[in-house]
Amino acid sequence: MSFTAYMLDVVSDTIYPARITIEDGLFKEVTPITVSEKDLPKMDVKGLVVPGFIDSHIHIESSMVTPAQFAKIAVRHGTTGVICDPHEIANVLGIEGVEAMIENAKQVPFNFFFTAPSCVPATAFETSGAILDSSDIEYLLKKDEIVALGEMMNFPGVINGDEEVHKKIELAKKYGKPIDGHAPLVTRGDLDKYLAAGISTDHECSNVIEALEKKIKGMKIMVRDGSSAMDMEGLFDIEEAGKQLDFSGPMGLMFRDIFERKIYSPLFDFIVSDDKHPQDLIDGHLDKSVSKAVNLGIDILKAVNMVTINPGYHYNINCGAIVPGASADFIIVDSIYDCNILKTYVRGQCVFDGENVLFDVPEIEPRNTINTTKKTASDFDIHYDGGDECEVNVIECFDGDLLTKKATATLPVKDGVVQPDIYQDVLKIAVVERYGGNTIANAFVKGFGLKKGAIASSVAHDSHNIIVIGYNSQEMADAVNQVIDDMGGISVVSEDFSDSLPLPIAGLMSNEDVYVVAEKLEVLHKMAAALGCQIEAPFMTMAFMALLVIPSIKISDKGLFDGDNFEFMDVIIK
């Protein structure tokens, strides 16, 4: 295959006409050519040839479809490769789950690269379906499909010298594979200890000052543009951050030139999704994120580098640039600024022709991973015998943010049971252990806005026990029981209507097409909104209420958790 086209050279950050030859799925020759203005219409390709986009950090499971189904929607948006961390399914099924993802991924023309999940479970304060110790990690790191050690979420373990955590890190070094980070709000001496272990990236920066410190100290910064966590606006608002920065300090002195000359792009290395819901994937992937970055002031060539050559170099994968010997993954766009994808090629094969995806996808055989008994209303009651009201600790959440705040509320007590209060927007939240232990932890949450009914899901990061939020204990039980009946999934229950989205593959994914899953999920979103929910992505936000490694207060199947001090806390304030 050989053709002439205008191409974007991400090595030199230039655009020029070239003759491109592809053989055996690789770029064989890339030769610049000289054309006169009258020859422009004679180019073989109408449009600009750009390296295929690479998402440096994503959890496929959050799309609620299999890797093969994910590929089918991603190529429509110019994505030809992903670095995916399968720690969601690993927490449910262990190595068996990781290998099922790898096998399914091999069946489609798409570049799936995997990381070895470093934190299964993420902490010792929750119940997971599996444990991956250092010997399991070494088994995975030996695989060609594994290109890195997945995000090291147990940052307290790294900082405090946990032996097993450091064994995993040393194994990654032994096999010459980078170590992804996860260090929300970690700073100063703790950050120094974290970086000294050899961790190279972070996707948890929520403000410019945090990103600046990590960048100065050698981390590569991932700018997250996902469904629940959208950090791009905050990170790219550098002018505002410059007003807050003390230029007499070490960070200010080092970055004075950047602020004064408005050269912002070097601060950031990758644009990533982390978690992407089905409907958001239909609307766009990295194509949309690149355009968004440009609108926020990032140079277009640097924005493209963040999703092409930068991940290619960092993860030592043979993708990300149109150079001889690299995998022939490229897209044709009508304009580099609009990122309108005309065609997508993977290993020299056209996989999206502008209208249709040109490959079929296999299914994963589901099996029931929900091992818990049906629940009753009393399972979701919090008892108090000290009077007609009591003060409680509350998880306060915010739309579009994974961080929560510690709050308190004074709630009424009726017949010895603490009641939620819709006037304060304080609802009940619970996590139901689903791996055979049948334990339940109950607490209170603020920010969802439900006025009645309940929502439940078996997608609850990272151990994926069943999480439920509601106003009424009976409806909470009904919502959980629907998830159990579906072998995993998402449910909405109220006195007026009920529905669910089954996710029978590890309680996380469906074999259905992403459009089918998105349509059903949209119905559930509308139902939740009809019940008063004020969160744009309520099920994804709810899922992160169980993610203990992101501050400040969360809940696991073992109880309410103080993420700042990494210890359990009482629901009722004594």
Buried (B, 14 or more C-beta within 10 A) or exposed (E): EEEBBBBBBBEEBEBEBBBBBBEEBBBBEBEEEEEEEEEEEEBEBEBBBBBBBBBBBBBBBBBBBBBBBBBBBBBBBBBBBBBBBBBBBBBBBBBEBBBBBBEBBEBBBBBBBBBBBBBBBBBEBBBBBBEBEBEBBBBBBEBEBBBBBBBBBBBBBBBEEBEEBBBBBEBBEEBEBBBBBBBBBBBEEBBEBBBEBBBBBBBBBBBBBBBBBBBEEEBBBBBBBBBBBBBBEBBBBBEEBBEEBEEEEEBBEEBBEBBEEEBBBEBBBBBBBBBBBBBBBBEBBBBBBBBBBBEBEBBBBBBBBBBBBBBBEBBEBEBBBBBEEBBBBBBBBEEBEEBBBBBBBBBBBBBBEEEEBBBEBBBBEBEEBBEBEEBEEEBBBBEBEEEEBBEBBBBBBEBBBBBBBBBBBEBEBEEEBBBBBEEBBBBBBBBBBBBEBBBBBBBBBBBBBBEBBBBBBBBBBBBBBBBBBBBBBBBBBBBBBBBBBBBBBBBBBBEEEBBBBBBBBBBBBBBBBBBBBBBBBBBBBEBBBBBBBEBBBBBBBBBBBBBBBBBBBBBBBBBBBBBEEBEBBEBBEE
